[in-house]
Amino acid sequence: MKPSFAPGDKVKVRAAEVSTHCRTPHYLRGKRGVVARVFGAFPNPEELAYHRLGIPYQPLYQIEFDFAEVWGRTERATVITADLFQHWLERDR
Amino acid sequence: MTRGVHDLGGQPAGPVDLAEHERTFFDQRVDAMMRLLAHPEQGHYTVDAMRRAIESLPRDEYFALGYYERWVRAIRQLVVEKGLLTEDELDRKLAALRAEAHRA
């Protein structure tokens, strides 16, 4: 699967609730960030976790979030980074 | 709300224990077992399956068990899921080991 996002793109983490295995931290759901790096495509952990093959591979990104966006208060010049798969991201215009 | 039992980011919590601690012989054996079973050449299961098994432990058990005790529980679940061992085989072996330990 080709990456839909490039460094500098604004994205929003899907605010989805899932009861199955996933690696997207709850505290980042619905938060807005910026693509810092594109790591390439990797087997989807949500599939691997159930002994499946992890296809289609999902592009993985390093996303940067402002501290205030995540925790609702400002604190130093802190940027929070997280590695998130493409299917958890939507474009934020 | 479907926050996983492991997904603690931003939740109220006590102070973090920063003390270094040695791995016990039990810890080392569990670590070795997990690495062998999850090794790509063995292909019995992935680290992702391991994480899923750990993270789906019931909340009270998750917080009552130690780090490598959670691993043992996950390994037990996964070897049964993958058909490497049956629950019955595990139960019989554990009973035999307990009896042996009792005699010693």
N, CA and C atoms of all chains as a GROMACS GRO file, in nm:
protein
  591
    1MET      N    1   0.085  -0.119   0.000
    1MET     CA    2   0.000   0.000   0.000
    1MET      C    3   0.089   0.125   0.000
    2LYS      N    4   0.054   0.219  -0.088
    2LYS     CA    5   0.136   0.341  -0.100
    2LYS      C    6   0.103   0.439   0.012
    3PRO      N    7   0.204   0.512   0.059
    3PRO     CA    8   0.174   0.612   0.163
    3PRO      C    9   0.085   0.723   0.109
    4SER      N   10  -0.018   0.759   0.184
    4SER     CA   11  -0.108   0.867   0.143
    4SER      C   12  -0.059   1.002   0.192
    5PHE      N   13   0.032   0.998   0.290
    5PHE     CA   14   0.076   1.123   0.352
    5PHE      C   15   0.226   1.140   0.335
    6ALA      N   16   0.269   1.267   0.338
    6ALA     CA   17   0.411   1.301   0.324
    6ALA      C   18   0.451   1.388   0.443
    7PRO      N   19   0.583   1.396   0.470
    7PRO     CA   20   0.626   1.482   0.580
    7PRO      C   21   0.568   1.624   0.565
    8GLY      N   22   0.520   1.677   0.676
    8GLY     CA   23   0.461   1.810   0.676
    8GLY      C   24   0.309   1.808   0.666
    9ASP      N   25   0.252   1.696   0.621
    9ASP     CA   26   0.106   1.688   0.609
    9ASP      C   27   0.040   1.692   0.747
   10LYS      N   28  -0.072   1.763   0.752
   10LYS     CA   29  -0.150   1.767   0.877
   10LYS      C   30  -0.245   1.648   0.879
   11VAL      N   31  -0.247   1.579   0.991
   11VAL     CA   32  -0.334   1.462   1.003
   11VAL      C   33  -0.411   1.466   1.135
   12LYS      N   34  -0.517   1.387   1.140
   12LYS     CA   35  -0.593   1.371   1.262
   12LYS      C   36  -0.607   1.222   1.288
   13VAL      N   37  -0.582   1.182   1.412
   13VAL     CA   38  -0.593   1.040   1.448
   13VAL      C   39  -0.741   1.004   1.459
   14ARG      N   40  -0.781   0.895   1.400
   14ARG     CA   41  -0.921   0.851   1.408
   14ARG      C   42  -0.962   0.834   1.555
   15ALA      N   43  -1.081   0.880   1.587
   15ALA     CA   44  -1.130   0.874   1.725
   15ALA      C   45  -1.205   0.743   1.748
   16ALA      N   46  -1.161   0.637   1.682
   16ALA     CA   47  -1.233   0.509   1.687
   16ALA      C   48  -1.211   0.438   1.820
   17GLU      N   49  -1.312   0.360   1.858
   17GLU     CA   50  -1.301   0.271   1.975
   17GLU      C   51  -1.302   0.129   1.920
   18VAL      N   52  -1.201   0.053   1.952
   18VAL     CA   53  -1.198  -0.087   1.907
   18VAL      C   54  -1.173  -0.177   2.027
   19SER      N   55  -1.232  -0.294   2.023
   19SER     CA   56  -1.212  -0.388   2.133
   19SER      C   57  -1.110  -0.494   2.094
   20THR      N   58  -1.066  -0.491   1.967
   20THR     CA   59  -0.963  -0.584   1.921
   20THR      C   60  -0.826  -0.522   1.939
   21HIS      N   61  -0.722  -0.601   1.909
   21HIS     CA   62  -0.584  -0.556   1.932
   21HIS      C   63  -0.551  -0.436   1.842
   22CYS      N   64  -0.496  -0.332   1.901
   22CYS     CA   65  -0.439  -0.224   1.818
   22CYS      C   66  -0.332  -0.152   1.896
   23ARG      N   67  -0.247  -0.081   1.825
   23ARG     CA   68  -0.130  -0.017   1.885
   23ARG      C   69  -0.143   0.134   1.893
   24THR      N   70  -0.261   0.188   1.865
   24THR     CA   71  -0.279   0.333   1.869
   24THR      C   72  -0.318   0.374   2.010
   25PRO      N   73  -0.231   0.448   2.081
   25PRO     CA   74  -0.261   0.482   2.220
   25PRO      C   75  -0.391   0.560   2.230
   26HIS      N   76  -0.466   0.529   2.334
   26HIS     CA   77  -0.596   0.591   2.352
   26HIS      C   78  -0.586   0.743   2.365
   27TYR      N   79  -0.478   0.789   2.429
   27TYR     CA   80  -0.468   0.934   2.454
   27TYR      C   81  -0.443   1.015   2.327
   28LEU      N   82  -0.416   0.948   2.216
   28LEU     CA   83  -0.395   1.022   2.090
   28LEU      C   84  -0.516   1.018   1.997
   29ARG      N   85  -0.618   0.943   2.034
   29ARG     CA   86  -0.736   0.932   1.946
   29ARG      C   87  -0.802   1.068   1.933
   30GLY      N   88  -0.828   1.106   1.809
   30GLY     CA   89  -0.895   1.234   1.780
   30GLY      C   90  -0.804   1.356   1.784
   31LYS      N   91  -0.673   1.333   1.807
   31LYS     CA   92  -0.580   1.447   1.819
   31LYS      C   93  -0.519   1.481   1.682
   32ARG      N   94  -0.485   1.608   1.668
   32ARG     CA   95  -0.428   1.658   1.543
   32ARG      C   96  -0.276   1.665   1.553
   33GLY      N   97  -0.208   1.621   1.447
   33GLY     CA   98  -0.063   1.624   1.445
   33GLY      C   99  -0.009   1.646   1.304
   34VAL      N  100   0.123   1.635   1.293
   34VAL     CA  101   0.190   1.658   1.164
   34VAL      C  102   0.283   1.540   1.135
   35VAL      N  103   0.284   1.497   1.010
   35VAL     CA  104   0.371   1.386   0.970
   35VAL      C  105   0.517   1.432   0.976
   36ALA      N  106   0.599   1.362   1.053
   36ALA     CA  107   0.741   1.395   1.062
   36ALA      C  108   0.823   1.302   0.971
   37ARG      N  109   0.790   1.175   0.968
   37ARG     CA  110   0.865   1.078   0.887
   37ARG      C  111   0.771   0.972   0.831
   38VAL      N  112   0.810   0.920   0.716
   38VAL     CA  113   0.740   0.804   0.659
   38VAL      C  114   0.838   0.687   0.670
   39PHE      N  115   0.802   0.585   0.746
   39PHE     CA  116   0.895   0.474   0.770
   39PHE      C  117   0.889   0.368   0.661
   40GLY      N  118   0.780   0.364   0.583
   40GLY     CA  119   0.760   0.256   0.487
   40GLY      C  120   0.638   0.176   0.530
   41ALA      N  121   0.613   0.064   0.459
   41ALA     CA  122   0.494  -0.016   0.488
   41ALA      C  123   0.533  -0.142   0.565
   42PHE      N  124   0.452  -0.177   0.663
   42PHE     CA  125   0.481  -0.292   0.750
   42PHE      C  126   0.356  -0.378   0.768
   43PRO      N  127   0.375  -0.506   0.801
   43PRO     CA  128   0.259  -0.590   0.829
   43PRO      C  129   0.173  -0.527   0.938
   44ASN      N  130   0.043  -0.534   0.918
   44ASN     CA  131  -0.051  -0.471   1.011
   44ASN      C  132  -0.058  -0.551   1.142
   45PRO      N  133  -0.018  -0.490   1.255
   45PRO     CA  134  -0.018  -0.563   1.382
   45PRO      C  135  -0.157  -0.610   1.424
   46GLU      N  136  -0.260  -0.541   1.375
   46GLU     CA  137  -0.398  -0.579   1.412
   46GLU      C  138  -0.435  -0.712   1.348
   47GLU      N  139  -0.363  -0.750   1.243
   47GLU     CA  140  -0.382  -0.881   1.178
   47GLU      C  141  -0.285  -0.983   1.238
   48LEU      N  142  -0.158  -0.944   1.250
   48LEU     CA  143  -0.055  -1.035   1.304
   48LEU      C  144  -0.095  -1.089   1.440
   49ALA      N  145  -0.163  -1.006   1.518
   49ALA     CA  146  -0.198  -1.043   1.655
   49ALA      C  147  -0.290  -1.164   1.660
   50TYR      N  148  -0.360  -1.192   1.548
   50TYR     CA  149  -0.452  -1.306   1.545
   50TYR      C  150  -0.400  -1.416   1.450
   51HIS      N  151  -0.268  -1.424   1.437
   51HIS     CA  152  -0.203  -1.527   1.357
   51HIS      C  153  -0.234  -1.514   1.208
   52ARG      N  154  -0.273  -1.393   1.165
   52ARG     CA  155  -0.291  -1.371   1.021
   52ARG      C  156  -0.166  -1.303   0.966
   53LEU      N  157  -0.166  -1.280   0.833
   53LEU     CA  158  -0.040  -1.242   0.766
   53LEU      C  159  -0.006  -1.093   0.775
   54GLY      N  160  -0.100  -1.011   0.816
   54GLY     CA  161  -0.069  -0.868   0.826
   54GLY      C  162  -0.084  -0.794   0.695
   55ILE      N  163  -0.158  -0.854   0.600
   55ILE     CA  164  -0.178  -0.788   0.471
   55ILE      C  165  -0.317  -0.725   0.465
   56PRO      N  166  -0.333  -0.613   0.392
   56PRO     CA  167  -0.226  -0.539   0.324
   56PRO      C  168  -0.133  -0.470   0.425
   57TYR      N  169  -0.004  -0.462   0.386
   57TYR     CA  170   0.089  -0.388   0.470
   57TYR      C  171   0.042  -0.243   0.482
   58GLN      N  172   0.063  -0.186   0.599
   58GLN     CA  173   0.017  -0.050   0.624
   58GLN      C  174   0.136   0.045   0.636
   59PRO      N  175   0.132   0.158   0.563
   59PRO     CA  176   0.237   0.258   0.583
   59PRO      C  177   0.239   0.304   0.730
   60LEU      N  178   0.362   0.322   0.780
   60LEU     CA  179   0.380   0.364   0.919
   60LEU      C  180   0.447   0.501   0.920
   61TYR      N  181   0.396   0.588   1.005
   61TYR     CA  182   0.446   0.725   1.011
   61TYR      C  183   0.488   0.761   1.153
   62GLN      N  184   0.584   0.853   1.158
   62GLN     CA  185   0.609   0.919   1.287
   62GLN      C  186   0.531   1.050   1.284
   63ILE      N  187   0.442   1.064   1.381
   63ILE     CA  188   0.356   1.183   1.388
   63ILE      C  189   0.396   1.267   1.509
   64GLU      N  190   0.404   1.397   1.487
   64GLU     CA  191   0.435   1.489   1.597
   64GLU      C  192   0.308   1.562   1.642
   65PHE      N  193   0.293   1.570   1.773
   65PHE     CA  194   0.178   1.638   1.833
   65PHE      C  195   0.229   1.746   1.928
   66ASP      N  196   0.160   1.860   1.929
   66ASP     CA  197   0.188   1.961   2.032
   66ASP      C  198   0.141   1.910   2.166
   67PHE      N  199   0.217   1.937   2.269
   67PHE     CA  200   0.180   1.896   2.404
   67PHE      C  201   0.038   1.943   2.438
   68ALA      N  202   0.010   2.070   2.404
   68ALA     CA  203  -0.121   2.128   2.440
   68ALA      C  204  -0.235   2.058   2.367
   69GLU      N  205  -0.211   2.014   2.244
   69GLU     CA  206  -0.315   1.944   2.169
   69GLU      C  207  -0.353   1.813   2.239
   70VAL      N  208  -0.252   1.746   2.294
   70VAL     CA  209  -0.276   1.615   2.354
   70VAL      C  210  -0.331   1.627   2.497
   71TRP      N  211  -0.271   1.718   2.575
   71TRP     CA  212  -0.307   1.721   2.718
   71TRP      C  213  -0.388   1.844   2.759
   72GLY      N  214  -0.413   1.934   2.664
   72GLY     CA  215  -0.502   2.047   2.693
   72GLY      C  216  -0.440   2.155   2.779
   73ARG      N  217  -0.308   2.154   2.793
   73ARG     CA  218  -0.241   2.262   2.866
   73ARG      C  219  -0.101   2.275   2.808
   74THR      N  220  -0.046   2.395   2.818
   74THR     CA  221   0.088   2.414   2.762
   74THR      C  222   0.192   2.375   2.866
   75GLU      N  223   0.300   2.323   2.822
   75GLU     CA  224   0.407   2.283   2.913
   75GLU      C  225   0.539   2.284   2.836
   76ARG      N  226   0.620   2.379   2.864
   76ARG     CA  227   0.748   2.394   2.794
   76ARG      C  228   0.727   2.386   2.643
   77ALA      N  229   0.834   2.356   2.572
   77ALA     CA  230   0.822   2.340   2.427
   77ALA      C  231   0.831   2.191   2.397
   78THR      N  232   0.734   2.117   2.447
   78THR     CA  233   0.739   1.972   2.436
   78THR      C  234   0.660   1.924   2.316
   79VAL      N  235   0.724   1.841   2.233
   79VAL     CA  236   0.655   1.778   2.122
   79VAL      C  237   0.644   1.630   2.155
   80ILE      N  238   0.527   1.574   2.133
   80ILE     CA  239   0.505   1.431   2.156
   80ILE      C  240   0.510   1.361   2.021
   81THR      N  241   0.590   1.256   2.009
   81THR     CA  242   0.593   1.182   1.883
   81THR      C  243   0.540   1.040   1.906
   82ALA      N  244   0.474   0.988   1.804
   82ALA     CA  245   0.421   0.852   1.811
   82ALA      C  246   0.428   0.789   1.673
   83ASP      N  247   0.450   0.658   1.669
   83ASP     CA  248   0.449   0.585   1.543
   83ASP      C  249   0.309   0.531   1.520
   84LEU      N  250   0.245   0.576   1.413
   84LEU     CA  251   0.105   0.539   1.388
   84LEU      C  252   0.087   0.488   1.246
   85PHE      N  253   0.002   0.388   1.232
   85PHE     CA  254  -0.026   0.330   1.101
   85PHE      C  255  -0.130   0.412   1.027
   86GLN      N  256  -0.120   0.404   0.893
   86GLN     CA  257  -0.202   0.489   0.806
   86GLN      C  258  -0.352   0.474   0.828
   87HIS      N  259  -0.397   0.352   0.856
   87HIS     CA  260  -0.542   0.334   0.867
   87HIS      C  261  -0.599   0.398   0.994
   88TRP      N  262  -0.512   0.453   1.077
   88TRP     CA  263  -0.560   0.528   1.194
   88TRP      C  264  -0.556   0.680   1.170
   89LEU      N  265  -0.518   0.719   1.050
   89LEU     CA  266  -0.500   0.863   1.023
   89LEU      C  267  -0.596   0.912   0.916
   90GLU      N  268  -0.644   1.035   0.933
   90GLU     CA  269  -0.719   1.099   0.826
   90GLU      C  270  -0.658   1.237   0.802
   91ARG      N  271  -0.680   1.289   0.682
   91ARG     CA  272  -0.623   1.419   0.648
   91ARG      C  273  -0.694   1.528   0.726
   92ASP      N  274  -0.615   1.623   0.777
   92ASP     CA  275  -0.671   1.734   0.856
   92ASP      C  276  -0.646   1.862   0.778
   93ARG      N  277  -0.750   1.920   0.724
   93ARG     CA  278  -0.732   2.038   0.640
   93ARG      C  279  -0.747   2.166   0.718
   94MET      N  280  -1.628   0.299   2.603
   94MET     CA  281  -1.481   0.319   2.621
   94MET      C  282  -1.412   0.183   2.614
   95THR      N  283  -1.318   0.173   2.526
   95THR     CA  284  -1.253   0.043   2.507
   95THR      C  285  -1.102   0.053   2.529
   96ARG      N  286  -1.063   0.139   2.619
   96ARG     CA  287  -0.920   0.150   2.648
   96ARG      C  288  -0.869   0.016   2.702
   97GLY      N  289  -0.761  -0.032   2.642
   97GLY     CA  290  -0.703  -0.159   2.686
   97GLY      C  291  -0.646  -0.147   2.827
   98VAL      N  292  -0.640  -0.259   2.896
   98VAL     CA  293  -0.592  -0.260   3.035
   98VAL      C  294  -0.447  -0.208   3.044
   99HIS      N  295  -0.372  -0.228   2.937
   99HIS     CA  296  -0.230  -0.190   2.932
   99HIS      C  297  -0.212  -0.043   2.894
  100ASP      N  298  -0.317   0.020   2.839
  100ASP     CA  299  -0.304   0.150   2.772
  100ASP      C  300  -0.319   0.262   2.875
  101LEU      N  301  -0.209   0.290   2.946
  101LEU     CA  302  -0.216   0.374   3.066
  101LEU      C  303  -0.182   0.520   3.043
  102GLY      N  304  -0.142   0.556   2.922
  102GLY     CA  305  -0.097   0.692   2.895
  102GLY      C  306  -0.201   0.796   2.937
  103GLY      N  307  -0.162   0.890   3.023
  103GLY     CA  308  -0.251   0.996   3.064
  103GLY      C  309  -0.344   0.961   3.178
  104GLN      N  310  -0.340   0.835   3.222
  104GLN     CA  311  -0.426   0.793   3.333
  104GLN      C  312  -0.359   0.831   3.466
  105PRO      N  313  -0.440   0.856   3.569
  105PRO     CA  314  -0.380   0.882   3.700
  105PRO      C  315  -0.297   0.760   3.742
  106ALA      N  316  -0.182   0.784   3.800
  106ALA     CA  317  -0.096   0.673   3.842
  106ALA      C  318  -0.007   0.720   3.955
  107GLY      N  319   0.043   0.626   4.029
  107GLY     CA  320   0.135   0.660   4.136
  107GLY      C  321   0.273   0.687   4.081
  108PRO      N  322   0.369   0.705   4.172
  108PRO     CA  323   0.507   0.728   4.128
  108PRO      C  324   0.564   0.607   4.053
  109VAL      N  325   0.654   0.632   3.960
  109VAL     CA  326   0.716   0.525   3.884
  109VAL      C  327   0.833   0.468   3.963
  110ASP      N  328   0.838   0.336   3.974
  110ASP     CA  329   0.949   0.268   4.043
  110ASP      C  330   1.068   0.261   3.948
  111LEU      N  331   1.170   0.340   3.977
  111LEU     CA  332   1.286   0.348   3.888
  111LEU      C  333   1.400   0.257   3.933
  112ALA      N  334   1.376   0.179   4.037
  112ALA     CA  335   1.483   0.093   4.089
  112ALA      C  336   1.519  -0.017   3.988
  113GLU      N  337   1.648  -0.040   3.972
  113GLU     CA  338   1.694  -0.151   3.887
  113GLU      C  339   1.666  -0.281   3.960
  114HIS      N  340   1.628  -0.384   3.887
  114HIS     CA  341   1.618  -0.514   3.952
  114HIS      C  342   1.671  -0.624   3.861
  115GLU      N  343   1.730  -0.723   3.925
  115GLU     CA  344   1.787  -0.838   3.853
  115GLU      C  345   1.674  -0.924   3.799
  116ARG      N  346   1.701  -0.990   3.687
  116ARG     CA  347   1.607  -1.092   3.641
  116ARG      C  348   1.634  -1.222   3.715
  117THR      N  349   1.528  -1.280   3.767
  117THR     CA  350   1.543  -1.408   3.835
  117THR      C  351   1.563  -1.519   3.731
  118PHE      N  352   1.595  -1.640   3.780
  118PHE     CA  353   1.608  -1.755   3.690
  118PHE      C  354   1.476  -1.781   3.619
  119PHE      N  355   1.366  -1.767   3.694
  119PHE     CA  356   1.232  -1.781   3.634
  119PHE      C  357   1.214  -1.681   3.519
  120ASP      N  358   1.248  -1.554   3.545
  120ASP     CA  359   1.235  -1.450   3.442
  120ASP      C  360   1.314  -1.486   3.316
  121GLN      N  361   1.437  -1.535   3.338
  121GLN     CA  362   1.524  -1.566   3.225
  121GLN      C  363   1.470  -1.683   3.143
  122ARG      N  364   1.415  -1.781   3.212
  122ARG     CA  365   1.360  -1.898   3.140
  122ARG      C  366   1.237  -1.858   3.058
  123VAL      N  367   1.153  -1.773   3.117
  123VAL     CA  368   1.034  -1.728   3.044
  123VAL      C  369   1.075  -1.646   2.923
  124ASP      N  370   1.174  -1.560   2.942
  124ASP     CA  371   1.224  -1.477   2.832
  124ASP      C  372   1.275  -1.564   2.719
  125ALA      N  373   1.354  -1.667   2.754
  125ALA     CA  374   1.411  -1.757   2.654
  125ALA      C  375   1.300  -1.832   2.579
  126MET      N  376   1.201  -1.879   2.654
  126MET     CA  377   1.091  -1.954   2.593
  126MET      C  378   1.016  -1.867   2.493
  127MET      N  379   0.987  -1.743   2.534
  127MET     CA  380   0.914  -1.652   2.445
  127MET      C  381   0.994  -1.625   2.319
  128ARG      N  382   1.125  -1.600   2.335
  128ARG     CA  383   1.206  -1.566   2.218
  128ARG      C  384   1.215  -1.682   2.120
  129LEU      N  385   1.224  -1.805   2.173
  129LEU     CA  386   1.231  -1.922   2.085
  129LEU      C  387   1.099  -1.941   2.009
  130LEU      N  388   0.988  -1.927   2.081
  130LEU     CA  389   0.857  -1.951   2.017
  130LEU      C  390   0.822  -1.842   1.916
  131ALA      N  391   0.864  -1.718   1.944
  131ALA     CA  392   0.830  -1.607   1.856
  131ALA      C  393   0.938  -1.580   1.751
  132HIS      N  394   1.044  -1.662   1.751
  132HIS     CA  395   1.152  -1.642   1.654
  132HIS      C  396   1.097  -1.658   1.511
  133PRO      N  397   1.131  -1.565   1.421
  133PRO     CA  398   1.076  -1.572   1.285
  133PRO      C  399   1.097  -1.709   1.217
  134GLU      N  400   1.210  -1.776   1.246
  134GLU     CA  401   1.234  -1.905   1.181
  134GLU      C  402   1.145  -2.016   1.237
  135GLN      N  403   1.103  -2.000   1.363
  135GLN     CA  404   1.010  -2.097   1.420
  135GLN      C  405   0.868  -2.063   1.371
  136GLY      N  406   0.838  -1.933   1.377
  136GLY     CA  407   0.711  -1.886   1.324
  136GLY      C  408   0.589  -1.936   1.399
  137HIS      N  409   0.605  -1.973   1.526
  137HIS     CA  410   0.488  -2.023   1.599
  137HIS      C  411   0.387  -1.911   1.624
  138TYR      N  412   0.438  -1.795   1.660
  138TYR     CA  413   0.351  -1.678   1.671
  138TYR      C  414   0.437  -1.553   1.666
  139THR      N  415   0.372  -1.439   1.652
  139THR     CA  416   0.444  -1.312   1.642
  139THR      C  417   0.443  -1.243   1.779
  140VAL      N  418   0.530  -1.144   1.791
  140VAL     CA  419   0.529  -1.059   1.911
  140VAL      C  420   0.394  -0.989   1.924
  141ASP      N  421   0.330  -0.964   1.810
  141ASP     CA  422   0.198  -0.898   1.813
  141ASP      C  423   0.094  -0.988   1.879
  142ALA      N  424   0.100  -1.118   1.848
  142ALA     CA  425   0.008  -1.212   1.912
  142ALA      C  426   0.036  -1.219   2.062
  143MET      N  427   0.166  -1.215   2.095
  143MET     CA  428   0.208  -1.215   2.235
  143MET      C  429   0.150  -1.093   2.308
  144ARG      N  430   0.163  -0.977   2.245
  144ARG     CA  431   0.110  -0.855   2.307
  144ARG      C  432  -0.041  -0.865   2.322
  145ARG      N  433  -0.108  -0.916   2.222
  145ARG     CA  434  -0.254  -0.928   2.227
  145ARG      C  435  -0.295  -1.017   2.345
  146ALA      N  436  -0.222  -1.129   2.362
  146ALA     CA  437  -0.255  -1.221   2.471
  146ALA      C  438  -0.234  -1.153   2.606
  147ILE      N  439  -0.125  -1.079   2.620
  147ILE     CA  440  -0.097  -1.009   2.746
  147ILE      C  441  -0.203  -0.902   2.772
  148GLU      N  442  -0.232  -0.824   2.668
  148GLU     CA  443  -0.321  -0.709   2.685
  148GLU      C  444  -0.467  -0.750   2.700
  149SER      N  445  -0.499  -0.875   2.674
  149SER     CA  446  -0.638  -0.918   2.691
  149SER      C  447  -0.657  -0.997   2.821
  150LEU      N  448  -0.556  -0.997   2.907
  150LEU     CA  449  -0.574  -1.054   3.040
  150LEU      C  450  -0.682  -0.974   3.114
  151PRO      N  451  -0.763  -1.040   3.197
  151PRO     CA  452  -0.860  -0.964   3.278
  151PRO      C  453  -0.786  -0.862   3.366
  152ARG      N  454  -0.851  -0.747   3.388
  152ARG     CA  455  -0.786  -0.636   3.458
  152ARG      C  456  -0.723  -0.675   3.592
  153ASP      N  457  -0.800  -0.748   3.674
  153ASP     CA  458  -0.747  -0.782   3.807
  153ASP      C  459  -0.623  -0.871   3.796
  154GLU      N  460  -0.625  -0.964   3.699
  154GLU     CA  461  -0.508  -1.050   3.681
  154GLU      C  462  -0.390  -0.970   3.625
  155TYR      N  463  -0.421  -0.883   3.530
  155TYR     CA  464  -0.314  -0.804   3.467
  155TYR      C  465  -0.232  -0.729   3.573
  156PHE      N  466  -0.303  -0.667   3.670
  156PHE     CA  467  -0.231  -0.588   3.770
  156PHE      C  468  -0.179  -0.672   3.887
  157ALA      N  469  -0.233  -0.792   3.903
  157ALA     CA  470  -0.186  -0.878   4.012
  157ALA      C  471  -0.059  -0.954   3.972
  158LEU      N  472  -0.047  -0.984   3.844
  158LEU     CA  473   0.067  -1.065   3.798
  158LEU      C  474   0.191  -0.980   3.776
  159GLY      N  475   0.308  -1.041   3.794
  159GLY     CA  476   0.434  -0.976   3.763
  159GLY      C  477   0.456  -0.976   3.612
  160TYR      N  478   0.557  -0.903   3.569
  160TYR     CA  479   0.586  -0.887   3.426
  160TYR      C  480   0.599  -1.021   3.354
  161TYR      N  481   0.687  -1.107   3.405
  161TYR     CA  482   0.710  -1.234   3.337
  161TYR      C  483   0.601  -1.336   3.366
  162GLU      N  484   0.525  -1.316   3.473
  162GLU     CA  485   0.408  -1.401   3.497
  162GLU      C  486   0.302  -1.374   3.389
  163ARG      N  487   0.289  -1.248   3.349
  163ARG     CA  488   0.198  -1.217   3.237
  163ARG      C  489   0.246  -1.288   3.112
  164TRP      N  490   0.377  -1.289   3.092
  164TRP     CA  491   0.431  -1.356   2.974
  164TRP      C  492   0.398  -1.505   2.975
  165VAL      N  493   0.412  -1.569   3.090
  165VAL     CA  494   0.383  -1.712   3.099
  165VAL      C  495   0.238  -1.739   3.064
  166ARG      N  496   0.149  -1.654   3.116
  166ARG     CA  497   0.007  -1.670   3.086
  166ARG      C  498  -0.018  -1.658   2.936
  167ALA      N  499   0.048  -1.560   2.874
  167ALA     CA  500   0.031  -1.538   2.731
  167ALA      C  501   0.087  -1.656   2.650
  168ILE      N  502   0.205  -1.704   2.690
  168ILE     CA  503   0.266  -1.818   2.620
  168ILE      C  504   0.174  -1.939   2.629
  169ARG      N  505   0.120  -1.962   2.747
  169ARG     CA  506   0.030  -2.077   2.765
  169ARG      C  507  -0.089  -2.066   2.670
  170GLN      N  508  -0.149  -1.948   2.664
  170GLN     CA  509  -0.264  -1.928   2.576
  170GLN      C  510  -0.227  -1.951   2.429
  171LEU      N  511  -0.110  -1.900   2.389
  171LEU     CA  512  -0.072  -1.905   2.248
  171LEU      C  513  -0.031  -2.045   2.202
  172VAL      N  514   0.037  -2.121   2.287
  172VAL     CA  515   0.076  -2.257   2.245
  172VAL      C  516  -0.049  -2.344   2.229
  173VAL      N  517  -0.155  -2.314   2.306
  173VAL     CA  518  -0.281  -2.388   2.289
  173VAL      C  519  -0.351  -2.341   2.161
  174GLU      N  520  -0.358  -2.207   2.142
  174GLU     CA  521  -0.420  -2.153   2.020
  174GLU      C  522  -0.357  -2.212   1.895
  175LYS      N  523  -0.223  -2.227   1.898
  175LYS     CA  524  -0.151  -2.273   1.780
  175LYS      C  525  -0.144  -2.426   1.772
  176GLY      N  526  -0.201  -2.493   1.870
  176GLY     CA  527  -0.205  -2.638   1.864
  176GLY      C  528  -0.072  -2.707   1.895
  177LEU      N  529   0.022  -2.635   1.956
  177LEU     CA  530   0.150  -2.696   1.992
  177LEU      C  531   0.132  -2.790   2.111
  178LEU      N  532   0.045  -2.750   2.202
  178LEU     CA  533   0.011  -2.831   2.320
  178LEU      C  534  -0.140  -2.815   2.343
  179THR      N  535  -0.198  -2.913   2.411
  179THR     CA  536  -0.339  -2.899   2.448
  179THR      C  537  -0.348  -2.858   2.595
  180GLU      N  538  -0.463  -2.802   2.634
  180GLU     CA  539  -0.485  -2.767   2.775
  180GLU      C  540  -0.464  -2.890   2.863
  181ASP      N  541  -0.511  -3.004   2.812
  181ASP     CA  542  -0.502  -3.128   2.888
  181ASP      C  543  -0.355  -3.167   2.911
  182GLU      N  544  -0.274  -3.156   2.807
  182GLU     CA  545  -0.131  -3.189   2.821
  182GLU      C  546  -0.064  -3.095   2.921
  183LEU      N  547  -0.098  -2.967   2.913
  183LEU     CA  548  -0.040  -2.869   3.006
  183LEU      C  549  -0.082  -2.899   3.150
  184ASP      N  550  -0.211  -2.927   3.168
  184ASP     CA  551  -0.261  -2.956   3.303
  184ASP      C  552  -0.194  -3.079   3.362
  185ARG      N  553  -0.180  -3.184   3.279
  185ARG     CA  554  -0.119  -3.308   3.329
  185ARG      C  555   0.027  -3.286   3.366
  186LYS      N  556   0.100  -3.213   3.280
  186LYS     CA  557   0.242  -3.187   3.308
  186LYS      C  558   0.258  -3.103   3.435
  187LEU      N  559   0.172  -3.001   3.449
  187LEU     CA  560   0.180  -2.914   3.568
  187LEU      C  561   0.149  -2.994   3.694
  188ALA      N  562   0.050  -3.082   3.686
  188ALA     CA  563   0.015  -3.164   3.802
  188ALA      C  564   0.133  -3.254   3.840
  189ALA      N  565   0.199  -3.311   3.739
  189ALA     CA  566   0.314  -3.399   3.763
  189ALA      C  567   0.428  -3.320   3.828
  190LEU      N  568   0.453  -3.200   3.777
  190LEU     CA  569   0.561  -3.117   3.831
  190LEU      C  570   0.531  -3.074   3.974
  191ARG      N  571   0.403  -3.042   3.999
  191ARG     CA  572   0.364  -3.002   4.135
  191ARG      C  573   0.384  -3.118   4.233
  192ALA      N  574   0.345  -3.237   4.190
  192ALA     CA  575   0.359  -3.356   4.274
  192ALA      C  576   0.507  -3.382   4.304
  193GLU      N  577   0.590  -3.365   4.201
  193GLU     CA  578   0.734  -3.386   4.214
  193GLU      C  579   0.793  -3.285   4.314
  194ALA      N  580   0.751  -3.158   4.300
  194ALA     CA  581   0.801  -3.053   4.388
  194ALA      C  582   0.757  -3.079   4.532
  195HIS      N  583   0.637  -3.136   4.546
  195HIS     CA  584   0.582  -3.165   4.678
  195HIS      C  585   0.663  -3.273   4.749
  196ARG      N  586   0.708  -3.373   4.671
  196ARG     CA  587   0.786  -3.484   4.727
  196ARG      C  588   0.925  -3.437   4.769
  197ALA      N  589   0.982  -3.345   4.694
  197ALA     CA  590   1.121  -3.303   4.717
  197ALA      C  591   1.136  -3.225   4.848
   0.00000   0.00000   0.00000
